Every structure is written in structure tokens, then in C-alpha cells.
Amino acid sequence: MTPEDLEDIITSHFKSLAADDQRSSAAELEWNLSFGSQELDRAKLFVESLDPIYESEIFYTPPTGEEPENAPALPIDINVFLPKNLSENDVKTMIGELLDSAALSGLVCNAIECGDQLEWDESLGWIEPSQACSRLKELVEILPEDSPKIPWCFLISMPSLDVIAQVKTLLSNEGLADWDEYGDADEDGRVGMSIFCVGNQETELLKNLINRISTIFAPHHGILEGVQFYTRDDLADIFETD
């Protein structure tokens, strides 16, 4: 990401804030940066060097001692959170300083994210299908160009488990063979299923797949309720499903 790209992203968030009547001030924006390292000592030194105005956290898996001799080091993730109520120039200055400091420490910036608390809460739930491509575009803009493919997950509401059983072969024939079903009926007596795809960063392909899934399920009274960028494990962690 070039300095110009970074400035454009920050400016775009502040422009969106100014245009959104539901957000009253920059105090509602929350900025955080995600860094990666292969060395725990470097990660700890970086965090210790941060100004106290920043909150930070380190995530890593301690070695068990049973790893193969030439096994690669487990990645270490560091999240740094900027204080709230910052001006656009403050954000640009702080992020620039953090990126410079991280580079000197041998860390790699994996993502720069911004949102208000409402957005963070909404981002954990399902995205309306009509909004999914816009959300994917926003996500792509803050990720490095060499990021792994973004997973796609689709939530479908169905009349019954019997109907789900009827469409499974059809889904497999369409190359959509990775799914889970949920037998607990909602207040309307409907059950659900999730479809998981490897996905990518292409909004046009996501749009086409959304239309395709809607077309597949419509004759069976299935409704595409939401889209997210989750793997199967992500979904299980967030919604505590088995």
C-alpha cells in the first residue's frame, strides 16, 4: 500500500462520516492496525515501544516442543488501536508513525481497519445480500494486495430439512458442495443452511454467485438471508455452532 493509497482510504472514511446523518462525530470512529511477525521478541519490543495512548494486544500460539525440527515459526499477530475523537490529520500522522515504527521492528502490516461500534457489531452478523459486494470492496481496499483469498459464506432460510435434502445434489452439481444445515426452527418454523466457498476479492464474481444461489433456491422456497466473509471455523467461533 502506497502512502497515497493510505491517504485516500483515510480521507474516504472521513467523507463517509460527514455524509452519514447517523454518525455525529469522529469520536465514533475506531481505527486499528493489524501487524504480523515471526519473532515474539520483536513483537513484544514493538508493543513496549508504543506510546501509552495506544491500546494493543498480541496473539500467538506458544510452541509445544513437539513441532518438527524444520517447522516454520508460528505467526504472531499484533493489533494496535488508535484513540478516539481524532481529526483526519491526526489519523494520518499516527498511522504513518506506526507503520514506520513497525517496519523498523521488522513487522508487516496486514490490515488497516476503521468503523464505528455499530459497524463492528454489524460486521459479526450477516450482511444483506444487496450490500455484500460493497462490503467486500471496502474489505479489499484495506487489505494488502497479496492477501489470501477472502472466504465467502451464504446463509439460506429453508422450509424444512427435507427440502434441504432435496437440493443437496443440485448444489453439488453446481460446485457448491460445502455446507452445513441447522435443524433448530426459527419463529416462522423455517430451518437454515450455510454454504461455504473459497471465494476471492472479485466483487463481480460475488454478485454473480449471489444471483446464482438465489436462483437455485427460489423454486424450493429458499431465501438467501445473508452473506459473510467467514470460513467454517470463523462461523463456529462467532455463532458458537458445532
Residue, then its C-alpha position, 0 to 999 in steps of 0.5 A: m500500500t502506497p502512502e497515497d493509497l493510505e491517504d485516500i482510504i483515510t480521507s474516504h472514511f472521513k467523507s463517509l462520516a460527514a455524509d452519514d446523518q447517523r454518525s455525529s462525530a469522529a469520536e465514533l470512529e475506531w481505527n486499528l492496525s493489524f501487524g504480523s511477525q515471526e519473532l515474539d521478541r520483536a513483537k513484544l519490543f514493538v508493543e513496549s515501544l508504543d506510546p501509552i495512548y495506544e491500546s494493543e494486544i498480541f496473539y500467538t500460539p506458544p510452541t509445544g516442543e513437539e513441532p518438527e525440527n524444520a517447522p516454520a515459526l508460528p505467526i504472531d499477530i499484533n493489533v494496535f488501536l488508535p484513540k478516539n475523537l481524532s481529526e483526519n490529520d491526526v489519523k494520518t500522522m499516527i498511522g504513518e508513525l506506526l507503520d514506520s515504527a513497525a517496519l523498523s521492528g521488522l513487522v508487516c502490516n496486514a490490515i488497516e481497519c476503521g468503523d464505528q461500534l455499530e459497524w463492528d457489531e454489524s460486521l459479526g452478523w450477516i450482511e444483506p445480500s444487496q450490500a455484500c459486494s460493497r462490503l467486500k470492496e471496502l474489505v479489499e481496499i484495506l487489505p494488502e494486495d497479496s492477501p489470501k483469498i477472502p472466504w465467502c459464506f451464504l446463509i439460506s432460510m429453508p422450509s424444512l430439512d427435507v427440502i434441504a435434502q432435496v437440493k443437496t445434489l443440485l448444489s453439488n452439481e453446481g460446485l457448491a458442495d460445502w455446507d452445513e444445515y441447522g435443524d433448530a426452527d426459527e419463529d416462522g418454523r423455517v430451518g437454515m443452511s450455510i454454504f461455504c466457498v473459497g471465494n476471492q476479492e472479485t466483487e463481480l464474481l460475488k454478485n454473480l454467485i449471489n444471483r446464482i444461489s438465489t436462483i437455485f433456491a427460489p423454486h424450493h422456497g429458499i431465501l438467501e438471508g445473508v452473506q459473510f466473509y467467514t470460513r467454517d471455523d470463523l462461523a463456529d467461533i462467532f455463532e458458537t455452532d458445532 
